[in-house]
């Protein structure tokens, strides 16, 4: 029989409610975007149509006014030197020969503003509507007027130019035209502009729908996923639906989620590992200390053995605490070097000498391959570099001690000094080699430790401008190569 894991009804109901809430939120967001887009586009189009129509209307008005003013000014200049008899005859000739009399009315007025002659009809003695006539007579300058004719309900524009003889106004030439055609034309322009605006609004609505589908919904999806990650759902992944900028953002968030998940797991494993590693020496110290304190061990050899265990475990506990403190300084940016000229060869030999007797007691041979060449003093922190050497030798003991031998060598490589520590143990699995220097990483190794020693070592070496490489050696075992620049800074 195959058993399947079936979600509880309450859980299914809760998940369904969450999905409905998300769908409602997305629907509200879509409608809000569409409404905002429609209102904004409508306002922009309305302003643009109004501004465009007003600009066209003012342009045509200015053009018509300039035309009337130019023709009226020209006509007034022609009649300044005529006598009254020849003036009337010339005026009739001017009206008859005026090419635009079907669209522009020509009026010749007396100095009192009354009509003497017109191209439209015989309205002699009448006083036309408009204040341009009186202004032209009083100022003896060209004047224009625009307004509604109360008798015909027509919208007119007029330009009056005074005919001045010997400093006095003897008549006025007035040109009048209807703006009805202009208004009709402007209605067409406004209608076409509104139609274009409606097309723009429709296109913007389509674009907003496309934007919501292609950009806004993925952003909403990313936001919801980011909230889940912030709430503690580390490792959650989103489906990548393209290779554009949004796809790259989804990739970045997926990568971030995985790294946070890995960091969380690594931290938990680290805490568990450190707790175990700290508990082991503390248990040994407490056990032997209580035993010795209670006088349960009276034999001198057993007492010495117990004290040796206490000292050894205390030393190991101290080393672990030092590693944790070093790691804390690195993480918080408080890691400093006390740089001075040092003899790197002498520092390495001191570390080898310190560990040789320790290795001998464990039945492990420590072979130091001395280089006859002398090295110039290099810039470095002797305490930190000695910490690196001791850590590498300690790792060789813990991980490769089963090989029975550890080789240490130093020799020049160009402008670098290369230090190698090789063991003859089982080596490091190939798939774990890229990660052995990562903080908290212990891999498949069963050796006791915090998993941060190599991370601290690499930070120290990097601060010295060097490199730390770990690889499996030919013939078995693992070899660690430390390279430091020989330049003195």
C-alpha positions, 0 to 999 in steps of 0.5 A: 500500500502506498501512503500519501501525505494529505494536507489537513483540511484546516491547512488547506482552507488557510492556504486557500484563503491566503491565495484568495487574499493575494488574488484580491490584492493583485486585482485591486493593484491592477485596477488602481494602476489602470485608473491612475494611468487613465486619469493621468493620461486623460489629464495630459491629453486634455492639457495638450489638446487645449494648449495645441488648440489655443496655440493654433487659434492664436496663431490664426488670429495673429495672422489675420490681424497682421494681414488686415493691419498691413492692407489697411496701413498700405491703403491709408498711405495711398490716399493721403495726397488725394483731393476730396473729388479724386479721393472718392473716385480712387476709393471706388476704384480701390474697392472695385479692384480689391481682390479679397472683397468677398472675405474682407469688407473695405470701409472708407469712413469720415473723420467723424467715424461715419461710413462714406463708402463700403464694399459690402453694401450702401450704408452711407452715414451709418456708424460701424460697431467697434472702438478701433475707429475712434482710437484710430482717429484720436491717436492717428495710429493703426488700431484693431478690434475683435468682437461680436456684431450685435446685429448679425451675431457674427464674430468680427475682426477689424483694422482701422488706419487713419488717413492723415493730411497736414496733421489732421485726420481726413478719413479712415480706411477700415478692413473688416472680416468675419471669424466664422470660418476660423471658428469652424476650422478650429472646431475641426482642429479640436475634433481631430485633436480629441480623436488623436487624444482618445487614440493615445488614451486607448494606447496608454490603457493597452500599455498599462495592461501590458505593463501590469502583466509584464512588470507589475505582476512579477514585481508583486510576485517578487515582493511577496517572495521577499516578504516570505524570505524576511519572515524566515522562509529561507531557500524559497525559489521563484520561477524564472520567466525570462532573461530580461532585467526582471529575470535577473532580479528573480535570479538574484533573489533566488540566489540570495534566498539559497545563500541565506538558507545555506548560511542559516544551516551553516550557522546552526551546524556551527553552533551545534559543532562548537557546542559539542567541541566545547563540551568535550574538553570541558567534560574531560577537564571537569571529570579529571578535576573532580576526580583529583579533587576528591582524592580518588586517584592516588597513584602518581602516574595517574595523577600526572596523566590526569593533569596532562589531560587537563592541560591538553584539553585546556590548551585545545579549549584556549585555541578554539576560543582564540579562533572564535575571537579571531573570526569575530574580529574578521567579521566585525572589521577589527582585524589588524596586523602589527607589521614589521620586518621578519625573518620568515625562515626563522619563524617557520623553523620555530613553529616546526621545532615547537610541533616536532616533539608533539608529533614525536610523542604521537608517533608522527614524523615531522620532516623539515626540508631546509632551504640553504638559500637565505631570504631577505626580511619581509613585511609581516606580523610574526604572531599572525604568521606563526598562528597560520603555521601552527594551524596548518601543522595542527590540521596536518596532524588531525586530518593526515596523521594516519599517514605517519608523516608530515613534510614542511618545506620553504623555497623561493618562487620568483618574487614570492616565498613558498611554504608547503605543508604536506601530509600523507593521509587520505586527502580531501575529497575532490568535491570538497576541495573548493569549500574547505576554506569556507568558514564553518565548513567541515565537510565529511571530516570527522576530525574535531574542530570549529571549521573556521581555522582555515578561514582565519588563516586565509584572511591573515595570508590575504592581508599579507598580500599572499595566497593560500592554496589547498590541493591533493598531492600526487601519491596521496595526502593533502598539500597546503601551499602558502605564498608570501611576497618577499618585497619589504614594505 
